[in-house]
Amino acid sequence: MRTIVTLNEYPPIHRIFDCYAREEMAVFLDSSLKNQLGQYSIIGLYPYLTLVKGERFTVNGQECSQSLEDYVKEYLRAHREENPTDLPIVSGAVGYFSYDYGRRKEGVESRQEETVQIPECILCFYDVFLVEDHEAGRLHLIANGRRRDSREMAEELRRRIAGIPADEEDGGKGSEPDGMQVSAGFEKDEYMEAVDKVISHIIEGDIYIMNMTQQLTVRSERQPYEVFQRLRRDNPSPFGGYFQYGSFQVICASPERFLRMKKGHVATRPIKGTRRRGLTQEEDEALRKELQESEKDQSELLMIVDLERNDLNRVCVPGSVKVTELFEVETYATVFHLVSAVEGELQKGKDVMDLIGAAFPGGSVTGAPKLRAMEIIDDLERGRRNLYTGSMGYVTLDGDCDFNIVIRTAIYQNGVYHLGVGGGITCESEREFEHEETLQKAKAVLEAIRG
């Protein structure tokens, strides 16, 4: 039996997560940028069902003969629970699908080496959720009674939270800078040469647009949770998070929603187009205006919007897929982004796994046509993308979901941070600008590691 306790007075949710951040499988979906996209932050604790897709598919550590997709579809159908609240989740799973999960799903073989050893997918169904509604100023403690009595668990959570000092502290205090070492998968001229090859593919008619990325590795003694605290403080985002998976940690400050489904209504929000923030108010406004009016960036985004419309039409009610926003500029701490929105209604009989199967990975981080772009990505990039440009988020037991695009994200494993950076390439792309854009996108994460 589920127990929900609502608090009107409580410490900031990131201060609460401080108490749990080192517990294995603890997860935090963090809307540190509190805007219309980031109304809720979600902590998941104490998983009772852990699904891991690597070389094998395991359920609570035991190999399973079913596919991950079939298992999740059957589990959601057999354990469906309606959500009687207005909260985004009271029961369900939090986790990720890596880009390499999507690459394998699309049948694209890779000849690139792994840059980091993580599973292709992890989904954990949690006994406990802490959900903060930033708009209403309330924290909801949800215990589902899967692992122990829900009332006892809720009371234990309430007491622990009550013991956290109410004063706001400056997150990210810790060790002094340690002279981090950064290495890139490409030298500058090599990356620009790869951009030339992408443009050649476009001219030859193989593709219309492609997202070209490179991997950065950063050696640092800075601890991953400290990096996360700094990143959320200095570069707040609506779709960030911290996943504690024991052998590796995920630190995310993504600005981009991939897929949200609420009661069968589906929305995707692709980003294409970036400008740095200005050093003065005048320069800032000029860069914003430049992005808003850029025909190149509008053209890129329009191609991705068309791809997303086609993807959603595979599983949505015919005629329901609409472009609801086009060429909007969103403002973040270090960059501006050009965004659009596409929405539709899921067909009856389809579920979240059908939606992910139709649309994943997101078109904004592959290119169009998607399959050919993914083949060229593997040919030109150095190292597999792993989680980068995959998705993090949640699936509920009543069939809803919300997933981001994994950008502005680092994976920490064995003392090394791994992060990907990239951008969309069209036949109008300027090589120097494209290389500079990748470095601009890395700036927030690198500064959080540097401290």
Number of C-alpha atoms within 10 A of each C-alpha: 9 16 18 18 15 15 14 9 11 20 16 16 20 19 20 20 20 13 12 17 20 16 13 17 22 22 29 28 24 27 27 25 22 17 13 9 14 19 18 24 24 26 26 28 23 19 21 14 16 19 23 23 19 14 8 14 22 19 16 14 11 12 13 14 10 11 13 21 14 10 16 17 17 12 12 19 14 10 11 15 15 12 16 7 9 7 12 20 24 30 25 27 25 31 24 24 27 25 26 24 20 23 22 12 13 16 11 16 13 17 11 14 10 14 16 19 11 19 19 22 23 22 24 26 23 26 25 29 23 24 24 25 18 19 12 10 11 15 23 19 22 25 30 21 17 17 14 11 14 20 18 13 20 22 15 12 18 16 11 12 19 14 11 15 12 13 9 9 10 9 18 18 12 12 11 10 12 13 11 13 11 14 12 15 16 17 12 14 12 11 22 18 15 19 27 17 14 27 24 15 19 18 13 10 9 16 21 22 27 30 24 26 28 22 21 20 19 20 18 19 16 22 14 25 20 18 25 25 20 24 28 26 16 18 22 22 26 26 29 33 25 25 26 20 16 12 11 19 21 23 28 29 29 23 26 25 24 27 25 21 22 16 11 19 15 23 24 26 24 25 29 24 23 24 21 20 20 16 8 9 10 10 12 17 13 14 19 24 13 13 23 22 12 14 11 17 25 21 17 23 24 18 19 29 25 14 20 27 21 15 21 26 21 16 22 24 14 13 9 15 21 15 17 12 12 16 22 14 18 15 14 16 13 16 21 21 23 24 24 21 20 21 23 24 22 26 17 10 7 14 20 24 19 16 21 21 17 18 23 26 26 29 26 28 28 27 27 22 17 23 16 15 25 24 17 21 21 19 13 18 18 19 17 22 27 24 29 25 29 27 28 29 27 25 26 23 21 19 22 21 27 24 24 27 32 31 25 26 28 30 23 23 17 9 13 20 27 23 26 26 24 22 22 25 24 24 16 11 16 14 19 13 10 20 22 13 20 19 14 18 21 19 16 23 25 21 14 21 24 19 18
